[in-house]
Amino acid sequence: MAELKTVLCSIELDNPVIPASGTFGYGREFTEFYDINILGSFSFKGTTREERYGNPTPRIAETPSGMLNAVGLQNPGVEHVIEHELPWIAQNFRKPVMANVSGFSEEEYVYCVSKLSAQECVGWIELNISCPNVHGGGMSFGTDPAMAYAVVKAVKKVSQKPVIVKLTPNVTDICGIARACEDAGADGLSLINTLLGMRIDVKTRRPILANVTGGLSGPAVFPVAVRMVYQVSQAVKIPVVGLGGISTAKDVIEMMLAGATAVEVGTANLTDPMCCKRIIEELPREMQRLGIERLSDIIGGVH
C-alpha cells in the first residue's frame, strides 16, 4: 500500500498536499466541494497587522498556461482573523494549519507572528517575504540577504511555532537568500512565489493590470520552480516546501524528487476547486506506476 505521509518541521502530514495561501481563503468555500480534512494542511490567506483592501481593479489577467495577479494582500487584518476565522478553522479542520504572514516593516511581521503563533490550531508560520504586488513591503525583504536575515531573526524570537520562509524567484541568487534565512534560524523554506510579469492591452495601449505589473503563476512557472527547489534543497539543511504550477500527482512527485518535503498547490485551485482532492487520490496510482512505496523515500531523489 502506498505511504503518502511526510514530516514537515517535526509535524507529520497525512500527505504532502497543501493548498497555497491566497488560493484557498480560510477553507470555508472548499468545504462545499469536499472534506478538507483529506489535505495535508493548508496555508490560509496572507495576513497583515491592519485590514487591507488590496490593489485597485483590474488585478487579474490571464496568460497562456497561467495568470497574472496583483491582488495586493487583501485581508481583514490579524485581529479579525484570530477572532472570526481561526475559531471556524479549529472547529472544522482537525489538523494544524499554516499561518501566512506578510508585512511592511520588521515590527509588523513580529507583531503578527507573535499573535498567530500563539493560536492552538496554527502549526507553522509561513513568513511571506516575497510578494511582488505591494510597494514597500513583502518582496523588499526577500531580495536582500541582510534584510531577510534581520526579519527572520526578529520573528524567530517571538514565534512559538516553526517558521517557514516563503522566497521570491525574482532574484539572481535564490540560494544566497535561502542560506541567509537558514542562518537566521528559519525552520524551513517555501518556494517559489510568483514571477514578476506584465500584460498590455494592444487596443488601449495600456497595461491590463491597474498595478501595471503582477505575479505570474500557474503551469508556466513549474519548470522554474523545480529548478529553484532543486538548487535550494542542496544549499540548505532545512526542509523545503515546493510550489509553483503544480496541478497533478506527477507534478508532486517531480517536485519531491527535486528536493521538496511537501508541496503547495496554488493557481490550480482557482480553475479546479477539486484539484487538491484529485491529486491526493491520484498519488497512490502514480506511485504504483513508478514503483514508489513511500513518498518520503523520494525526497531529493534526483540528487
N, C-alpha and C positions, 0 to 999 in steps of 0.2 A: 504493500500500500504506500502511495506517495506521501512523503512527510513534508508539509509546507511550512513548518514552524521556523522562526528565526529569532535571534535575540538582538535587540537594539538598546544599547546603553544599559545593559543588565535587566531590561524588561522583555519578557518573552511575548512574541506575537504569534497568533494562530497561523498567520500567513503574512507575506511581506507587502501586501497591497494597502496603500494609504492614499485616500483622496487628498489632493493638494489644496493648500489654502487658497481661498478666493474662488474656488470652483465647486465648493461643497457647502458654503454657508456655515450653518451650525448643525447641519444634518437633518433638519426638520423636513424639508421638501422631499428628500430622498426616501424618507420612511413611507411615502405613498407608493414607491416602486418596489422596495424590497426591505428585508430586515437588515438594517445597517450593522447589526452585531456580527455579521459574517466577515466584516472588514478586519484587517489587522489593527488599524486605528484610523483616525482621520485628523487632518490639520485644519482647525477652524479659521474663520476669516481673520485676516491680519488686523491687529488691534493696536490702536494708539491711545494716548492718555485722554485726549478730548475727542468728541464726536467730529467726524469728517464727512462732508458731503461729496468729496471727490472732485474730479475734474469736470469741466463743462462738457456737454454733448455736442457732436457725436464723439464717442470714446471707444467704439468698436469698429474695426474694419476687417473684412475678410480678405484672405490671401490664398493663393494656391497652396494646399497642404498645410493650412494653418490659419491663424488670425492675429491681428494686432489689437492690443487693448491698452487703454490709457485711463483706466477707472480711477486711479489716484487714491487708493487706500480708503475708499468709502467704508465707514464702520461707525457704530454707535458709541464708541468710547469704552474704556476699560471698566468703569464703574457699572455701566449698563450691562455689559457682557457678564460681569460677575453676578449681578442681581437678577437678570432676566434670562440669559442664555445658558449659563452653566448649570443652574438647577434642572432645566429641561434635559440637558445632556446627561447629567448624573442619574436622572430617572430613567432615561431611555437607551443609554449606551452603557453596556456593562464593562467596558474596558477603558484604560487610560487614553486620553486624547492629547494631541499636540496643541499647545497654545502658541500661535504665530504672533509675534510681537514686532511692531515697527515703531520708528520714532524719528524725531528731527533734532535730537540732542542726546548726549550721553545720559543726562539726567532723566529724560523721558523714558528711555529704554530701561533704566534702573527702576524707575517708579512702576512701570507696567509689569516688569518681570517680578518685582517683589510682591505685587498684588496677585498676579496669576499663578505664580509658582506655589503659593500658599493654598491653592484650591485642591481639594482632595482628588477630583476627577482628572486633574492635569497630570500627565505622566512625564512630558518633556516640554521644554520651551524651545520653540523654533524661532531663532533670532534672525529676523529679516533685515540684513544689511545690504540688500541687493535690488530694491525696487527701482526701476528706471523711470517711473511715471510721476514722480513728485520732485519738487525743487528744494534743495537744501537739506535733504534727509535721505534715508534709505541707502541708495547706491553710493552716495558720497562717502559713507563709512566703509563700504565694501570694495572700493577701488584703491584704497591706500592701506598698505600693511600696518603702518603705525596707528592709524585711526581704527582699523579693525581690531588690532591688539588691545587698544585702550578701552573700547566699548565692551569687548568680550570680558576683559579683566574686571571691569566695573560690575558687569552683570553677574559674573560668577560669584562675587562677594555676597550677593543678596539672594541668589536663586536657591530654592530648596529642591529643585528638580534638575535632571541633566539638561544641559544647554547644547542644542544642535544649531549650528550657524548656517544660514542659507546664503550661498555665494552667488555672485553675479558672473556671467560669462563675458561681460563687457570689459575685459582687462587683457593685457598682453601676457601676464604670468599668473594664472589662477593658482598654481602650486605655491607661489610665494605668499599669497593671501591665505591659503589654507594652512600653511605652516605657522603663520602669524597667529591665526585663531587657535591652533593647537598649542602653541607656546603660551598663550594667554589662559589656557585651561579649558577650552571647548571640549565637550564630551563627544561630539560628533559633528558632521558637516552634511548639509543637503545641497545638491546642485544638479541642474542649473536653474537659475531663474531665467526670465525671458531675455532674448537678444533685442537690442535697440533697433527699431525699424521705422519706416515711414511709407505712406502711400499718398499719391497725388491724384485728384480728380482732374482728368485731362480736359473736361468740358469747362469747368470753372477755373482751372489752372491754380487751384488752391489745395492745401493739404486736406485730406479727408478727415483726419482727427483734429478736433479743436485744440488739442495739446500739441499738435504738429507731429510729434513722434510718439511711439508706443512700444510695447513689448511684444515681440514675435514669439508665439508658442505654437504647439501642435506638431504633427509628424515631421514638418520641415526641419525642426531643430534636433530631432532624435540623434542623428549621427554626431552632431557637435556635443550633445550631452554625453553620449557613450565615450567619446574621446576624452572629455574632461574628467569624467568619473574614473576612467582608466588611469589617467595621469595623477589625479589627486589621491586615489587609493594607494598608489605606490609611494607618494610623497609624505604621507602621514600614517600614524599608527592607530588613529581613532576611526570608528566606523563611518561609512559614507552612505547617505540615502540618495539614490539616483532618481532624477526626474527630468522631464523634457521630451514630450512627444510620445509617451508610452500609451499604447491603445490595445495591445494584445498580450496573451500569455507568452508568446515568443519574445516580444519586446522585454518583458520582465526577466526572462532567462538571460537574454543578451546583456541586459544592464547588470545583472548579478554576476555574470561571467567577467564583466569589465571591472568589478570590484565593489558593487553595491550590496550592502547588508539587507536593505529594504528599498522599496520604490514608492514614488508618489505619482498618482495619475491626475493630470490637470485638465487640459482643454477637452479631452475625450468625454469628460463628464457633462460638458455643455452641449455636445452634439448627440450623445447617447447616455441618458441617465442610468441605464442598466450596465454601463461599461465595466465598472469595478466588479459587479456581481458576475458578469460573463467571464472576466479574466480569471477570477478565483475558481470558477467552475471548470475553465479550460486548462488550468495549470496542471492538474494530475494527468490529464490525457497527453499534454505536450511533454511532460516529464517522462511518461512511459514511452512515448515515441522516441525520445532522445536517450533513453536508458539512464535516467536520473532517479535515484531513490529518495534522496534528501536534498532539498533546495540549499540548505546551509552548506552542503559539501561543495557547491559550485562557486561560492563567493570568491571572486578574484581568480577564477579558474583559467582565464586566458593568460594570466601572468606566468 
